[in-house]
Structure formats: structure tokens, C-alpha cells
Amino acid sequence: MSDYLFELTDLIQHQENIFIRAGLKTLFLLLFLAILSLTVTMLSKLIVHILSRLLGIQPAFWIRNYLTFPGTIHHELSHALLALLTGARVTKISFFPKGNTLGHVDITTRGLPVLQSLQLSLSAVAPVLCGAATESLLWHYAVPLCSELWQIILLAYLMISILFHMTMSDQDLRNFRKGFLSTVAAIYLVLLITG
């Protein structure tokens, strides 16, 4: 798999046609997001499965959903942040369980239909994007600052909490699909312009 990735990145770097290069970068980014999302979802399910075998279903559910509460906050704030950045209006944020959700964000899309679908799609994938960015920033900047055991434990807890909630709900997947073509077009145009 990694050989194919290196070949793809090499192809992108040496492609002289800017339109094809932007298309390949777009494809690479979408592939990366899909793999990241699937990997996190499978890892989360595997950990819950192991916990349920060791502790039982109820404790595993409680650990996954409530002990990792900082991840829920990060997840919902990610939705709100990307909704706001794309021009949508955030009408409600809840961090507490209601029904079968741990939290939720209500947004009102605004603007042209293409922009509205982009707002839906990007706010839907926000936990994956913002989660990856936060994990990367914590790894590069916070981990080197940890010198005490309690700092390492606290940071590990925060990173695991965020990781558990870097998933997309069924509603997130529906919203992402609604704006998929607009998102692909927007990514392509940005990559075309930025070279």
C-alpha cells in the first residue's frame, strides 16, 4: 500500500499539466480522508469490542461514550467550526446525550445551492478533519512538553478521547453525500489555483 502511495505522490510532483496535477491531488486528498475515516472507525469499534469482552457491554459502552467526553466536545465544536467557516449559521450546539446521539449541532445553510451543499458536506466531515489536525498538533507540540507522568497520562487521555470521536455518524454521512460533488469541485479549484 505504501509503495502505491509513494508512486502516486511521485506522479503528482512530476505531472506538468496543472489540471491533471490538481485532479490527482484532489483524488489523493479524498482517498486519504476516506482511509483515515475508515481506519478510525474500525479502530474505535475494535477497542470497544475488546473492552466489551473484558468488562461487558455496558461498561464498554460507558467508557466509549461518556468517559471520552472531551472527544464529544471536540466532535461537536468541529461541526460548528467548519459550518461557520463555510458561511452556515449555527443555531444550536449540544454536548449532552439525547436519544441515540451524544451531542449534536444544528446548522442553517445559507447562500447559493452549491454553497449550501458545500456547507453541509464540510461540516459533516469536520470531526475527521479537525480531529486529524488536533491530533497532529498535540503530537508535535504538546507531547514534547510533557515531562511528568501525569502530563503524559492526561495528554494520552485527551488524544484517545478525540480519536474515539473522529468518526462520522449516519447523519454526517448523509450530509457529506449531499455536498460531495460541490466539495470535490471546491477542493479541485483550490488546488488548481494554489498550484
Sequence and secondary structure as in RCSB ss.txt:
>XXXX:A:sequence
MSDYLFELTDLIQHQENIFIRAGLKTLFLLLFLAILSLTVTMLSKLIVHILSRLLGIQPAFWIRNYLTFPGTIHH
ELSHALLALLTGARVTKISFFPKGNTLGHVDITTRGLPVLQSLQLSLSAVAPVLCGAATESLLWHYAVPLCSELW
QIILLAYLMISILFHMTMSDQDLRNFRKGFLSTVAAIYLVLLITG
>XXXX:A:secstr
 HHHHHHHHHHHHH   HHHHHHHHHHHHHHHHHHHHHHHHHHHHHHHHHHHHHH HHHHHHIIIIITHHHHHHH
HHHHHHHHHHTT EEEEEE S BTTBS EEEEE  SSHHHHHHHHHHHHHHHHHHHHHHHHHIIIIIGGG  SHH
HHHHHHHHHHHHHHT    HHHHHHHHHTHHHHHHHHHHHHHHH 
